[in-house]
Amino acid sequence: MLRRAIHAGSWYHDSPSALSEQIENWMKNVPNNLLKEPKKISKGLIAPHAGYTYCGQVMAHSYKYITPDNIKRIFIFGPSHRVYIKGCALPQFSTYECPLGDMEVDTEICEELEKTKLFTKMTKNAEEQEHSIEMELPFISWVMGNQPFKIVPIIFGVVPSNLEKKYIELFKPYLEQPDTFFIISSDFCHWGERFDYTYLPPIDDSSSKVKKLIIADRIEILDREAMKIIESGNSKDFEEYLDRTDNTICGRTGIKLLLSMFEKTDLYPSIKFLKYGQSNRVSSKNDGSVSYATAIINV
């Protein structure tokens, strides 16, 4: 059964040639020397999921550094934006449509996960409407080229702590498999009254330099603190940061789970954020923005 790429033609090009050309141009604009880890292999990434006009160039920075040769399976963790879910949802569909090539779902893995009774399923319509998985697919397809692989798309909802621990133990063995890659689909701060979030980090306003900061600068300070903590790989510090700031990072659950999984393995991840951006530069409390940050994870 095919999940339609219903955001193609609006959030990104539905023309394969135009979409491929656009991604290729973004990739060309990414410097070749952002990472100096030739002996390491890529194990995962964090990337935004907004319309490509806003975040395509940001996304390219992490996808540029994937080493796809050993990848046969890609887990994609995306937050639910439209419907309430307790825990995580497995896909209803066996194939995900993509202008650059449809992607086969790893139904065997999904059946293994379903047997645990820890997952729910969204309606087919709700799964198609959710964009957090779909927006990663064209970049995945472009990077993987003709290499065969399957995806495991998982939508996250509200995950209580007892269920979170079960998911960590459940997904950890897959993370340890050398042919498996993890993508966390997440935007960063959603700031403004329409998001019901107007927190700004405290600053020392005695400095003349600080006095020149606009709201967008303070949002970036807030996001970069999160990015630094994520790079440290410490899940407890990230959780403490979220409790303290309540930063509206929509993929926070997926990020926290991945950090927690690494902590329980013998893998030592190198997490590096490569690009940051904002949908617009907020200077007024009446305005709003969404932040985008992308990281590559190597082991």
C-alpha positions in Angstrom: 0.0 0.0 0.0 1.4 3.4 -1.1 1.6 6.5 1.2 1.2 9.4 -1.2 3.8 12.3 -1.1 1.0 14.8 -0.5 3.4 17.7 0.3 5.2 17.4 -3.0 4.3 20.3 -5.2 3.8 22.7 -2.3 6.5 22.2 0.4 9.0 20.9 -2.2 9.2 20.3 -5.9 7.1 17.4 -7.3 9.2 17.4 -10.5 12.0 14.9 -10.1 14.4 16.9 -12.3 13.7 20.2 -10.5 13.9 18.6 -7.1 17.2 16.7 -7.8 18.7 19.9 -9.3 17.7 21.9 -6.2 19.2 19.4 -3.7 22.4 19.1 -5.8 22.8 22.9 -5.8 22.4 23.0 -2.0 24.9 20.2 -1.6 27.4 22.1 -3.8 27.1 25.1 -1.4 28.1 23.0 1.6 31.9 23.2 2.3 33.9 20.0 2.0 35.9 20.6 5.1 33.4 20.8 7.9 34.4 17.5 9.3 37.8 16.0 9.9 36.9 12.4 10.8 37.9 10.3 7.8 38.1 7.1 9.8 34.6 7.3 11.2 31.3 6.3 9.6 28.0 8.2 9.8 25.5 6.6 12.1 22.7 9.2 12.2 21.7 12.8 11.8 19.3 15.4 13.0 17.6 17.5 10.3 14.6 19.9 10.1 11.3 19.2 8.3 9.9 22.5 7.1 9.3 23.6 3.5 12.5 23.5 1.6 12.4 27.2 0.9 13.1 27.7 4.6 15.4 24.8 5.5 16.6 23.0 2.4 20.1 24.5 2.6 20.3 23.7 6.3 19.3 20.1 5.7 22.0 19.7 3.0 24.8 20.3 5.5 24.2 17.0 7.4 23.0 14.9 4.4 26.2 15.9 2.6 28.3 14.0 5.1 26.4 10.7 5.1 28.6 7.7 4.2 26.0 5.5 2.6 28.0 2.5 1.6 27.1 0.3 4.6 23.5 1.6 5.1 20.8 -0.9 4.4 18.1 0.3 6.8 17.1 3.8 7.9 15.0 4.5 11.0 13.2 7.9 10.7 11.9 9.3 14.0 9.4 12.2 13.4 7.1 14.0 15.8 3.3 14.1 15.3 2.1 17.6 14.6 -1.6 17.1 13.9 -3.0 14.2 16.0 -2.5 13.1 19.6 -0.5 9.9 20.0 0.5 8.2 23.2 3.8 6.6 22.6 4.9 5.8 19.0 3.1 4.9 15.8 4.2 2.3 13.2 3.4 2.9 9.6 0.2 1.7 7.9 1.8 1.7 4.5 4.4 -0.6 2.9 5.7 2.0 0.5 6.3 5.7 0.8 6.0 7.7 -2.4 8.9 10.1 -3.2 9.5 12.1 -6.4 13.1 10.8 -6.5 12.1 7.2 -6.0 9.5 5.4 -3.9 10.9 3.8 -0.7 10.1 0.4 0.7 9.2 0.1 4.3 11.0 -2.7 6.2 7.8 -4.5 7.1 9.7 -7.3 8.8 11.2 -4.9 11.4 7.8 -3.2 11.8 6.2 -6.6 12.5 8.9 -7.3 15.1 8.1 -4.0 16.8 4.4 -4.5 16.6 4.6 -7.8 18.5 5.8 -5.8 21.5 2.4 -4.1 21.8 4.2 -0.9 22.6 3.1 0.9 19.4 -0.1 2.3 18.0 -1.0 3.2 14.4 -2.4 6.4 13.0 -5.2 6.4 10.5 -4.0 6.3 6.9 -5.2 9.9 6.4 -3.3 11.2 9.5 -0.2 9.4 8.4 -0.3 11.0 5.0 -1.0 14.5 6.5 2.0 14.2 8.9 5.0 15.9 7.2 7.9 15.2 9.6 8.9 11.9 7.9 8.0 12.9 4.3 10.3 15.9 4.3 13.4 13.8 4.9 12.7 11.4 2.0 14.0 13.4 -1.0 17.3 14.0 0.7 17.6 10.4 1.7 16.9 9.3 -1.9 19.4 11.7 -3.3 22.1 10.7 -1.0 21.5 6.9 -1.2 21.4 6.9 -5.0 20.9 3.5 -6.5 22.0 1.7 -3.3 19.2 -0.6 -2.0 17.8 0.2 1.4 14.5 0.2 3.4 13.0 2.6 5.8 11.4 2.3 9.2 9.2 5.4 9.7 8.1 6.0 13.3 6.0 8.8 14.5 6.4 10.0 18.1 3.7 11.4 20.2 3.6 11.9 24.0 5.9 9.4 25.6 5.7 8.9 29.3 8.9 8.0 31.1 8.1 4.3 31.7 7.4 3.9 28.0 10.5 5.8 27.1 12.7 3.3 28.9 11.1 0.5 27.0 11.6 2.2 23.7 15.3 2.7 24.6 15.8 -0.9 25.2 13.8 -1.9 22.2 15.6 0.3 19.7 19.1 -0.1 21.1 19.9 -3.4 19.3 19.0 -1.8 16.0 21.3 1.1 16.7 24.1 -1.4 17.3 23.7 -3.0 13.9 26.4 -1.7 11.5 24.0 -1.4 8.6 21.4 0.7 10.3 21.2 4.5 10.3 18.9 6.8 12.4 17.4 10.1 11.3 15.8 12.4 13.9 13.4 14.8 12.1 13.2 18.0 14.2 12.9 21.7 13.9 14.2 23.8 16.8 12.7 26.7 18.6 9.1 27.7 17.6 9.0 31.2 18.9 6.1 33.6 19.2 2.5 34.0 20.4 1.1 31.6 17.8 3.3 28.9 19.2 2.4 29.9 22.8 6.2 30.3 23.5 7.9 33.6 24.1 10.6 32.7 26.6 14.0 34.3 26.1 17.2 33.3 27.9 18.4 35.8 30.5 21.3 38.0 29.5 23.6 40.5 31.2 22.3 43.7 29.7 25.2 45.8 31.0 27.3 45.1 28.0 26.9 47.5 25.0 27.2 44.5 22.7 24.4 42.7 24.4 22.2 45.8 24.1 22.3 45.4 20.3 20.9 41.9 20.4 17.4 41.5 18.9 15.0 38.8 19.7 16.3 36.6 17.0 19.8 36.7 18.5 18.4 35.6 21.9 16.5 32.8 20.3 19.7 31.6 18.7 21.5 31.7 22.0 18.7 29.5 23.4 19.0 27.0 20.5 22.8 26.9 20.6 22.7 26.0 24.2 20.6 23.0 23.3 22.9 22.2 20.3 26.0 22.2 22.6 24.3 19.9 25.1 23.2 17.5 22.3 26.8 17.5 21.0 28.0 16.4 24.5 25.7 13.3 24.1 24.4 13.7 27.7 20.7 12.8 27.7 20.1 13.9 31.3 21.6 17.4 30.6 19.3 17.7 27.6 16.3 16.7 29.7 17.3 19.3 32.3 17.7 21.9 29.6 14.2 21.1 28.3 12.7 21.3 31.8 14.4 24.6 32.5 13.6 26.4 29.2 10.8 24.3 27.7 12.3 25.1 24.3 9.8 24.1 21.6 12.1 21.6 19.9 9.4 19.4 18.3 11.7 16.3 17.8 12.9 16.5 21.4 11.7 13.0 22.2 13.5 11.4 19.3 16.7 13.3 20.1 16.5 12.3 23.8 15.9 8.7 22.9 18.8 8.5 20.5 21.2 10.1 23.1 19.9 7.6 25.7 20.4 4.6 23.4 24.0 5.6 22.6 24.7 5.8 26.4 23.7 2.2 26.7 25.9 0.9 23.9 29.6 0.6 23.4 29.4 3.1 20.6 31.0 6.5 21.1 29.2 9.0 18.9 30.7 12.2 17.6 27.8 14.6 17.3 28.5 17.8 15.3 26.0 20.5 14.4 26.9 21.9 11.0 24.4 24.6 10.2 21.8 26.8 11.9 19.1 29.0 10.5 15.8 30.7 11.3 12.7 31.2 9.1 13.0 34.9 9.7 14.8 37.3 12.0 12.4 38.3 14.8 12.8 41.8 16.1 9.3 42.3 17.5 7.3 40.4 20.2 4.4 40.4 17.7 6.4 38.4 15.2 7.4 34.7 15.3 9.9 32.3 13.8 11.0 28.6 13.6 14.6 27.6 14.0 16.4 24.9 12.0 19.6 23.1 13.0 21.2 20.0 11.5 23.8 17.6 12.9 25.7 14.6 11.7 26.4 11.7 14.0 29.5 9.6 13.4 30.9 6.6 15.3 
